[in-house]
């Protein structure tokens, strides 16, 4: 199902990200990027749909990969 076929909400996008993580074994960061590419969405436009739990998981992944310092926050 394409995102354009439904009204996107935080809850629906969160479910899509969680489903993608489970189905593909991608990280949360990669799952968000994958969904944006698959549905022709700009990553900058999707930040309003990223829920707090997904944001926290992305921050944890980014810290583990040394993309973020432990005291830094994502700019979303």
N, C-alpha and C positions, 0 to 999 in steps of 0.2 A: 504494500500500500504506500503510495506517495503521500508526502506531507501535504501537498497541495490539494489532496482529495478530502482532507478533514480540517477542522478548525483546531489549530495547534494551541495547546495550553501547557503550562508547566507540568501538570500531572501527566498528560499524554507524552510529552517529550521525555520525562523521567522514565516512564514505562518503556518507551522506545529504546532509550539508552541502556536500561537494565536488561531488556530482552536481547539487545545486540551484544552486550558483554557476555551473557550466558550462552548465546548461540554461536558466537564466533571466537570466544576466548580472547578478545581484544581488551586492552586496558580501557578505562573510562575516557581517557584523553583521546585515544584512537577511535573509540566508538562514537564520540561526538563529532570528530572530524569525518569519519565514515558516513554518518547520517547526513552531515552537511553536503558532502560530495555527492552522495546518492540522490539527494533531493534538490540539488542545485541551489543551496542556501549559502549565504556568506556567513562565515564564522562570527563576524562582528555583529550580525543581526540576530544570532541565536542566543546571545547572552541573557536576554530577558526571560528565556524559557528554561534556564538551568536552575534547578531547585537547590536549596541549601544542602541536602544530603549528597547530591551529585557534585556540587562545588567542593564539599569537604573531601570526597573521595579523589577528585582531581587534584586538589591541593596536596593530599597525602602522597599520591603517585608522583607529583612534581617534586616534592621534597625528597622522596626516595631516589629519584633520578638526578638529584642535585640541580634541578631546573629552578628551584625556589630555595631561598634561605629559610631556615626554620622559623624565623620571626616575620617573614614576608607573607602577604596575602595576595590572592589572585585579583587582578583588576576587573573582576566581573561582579 
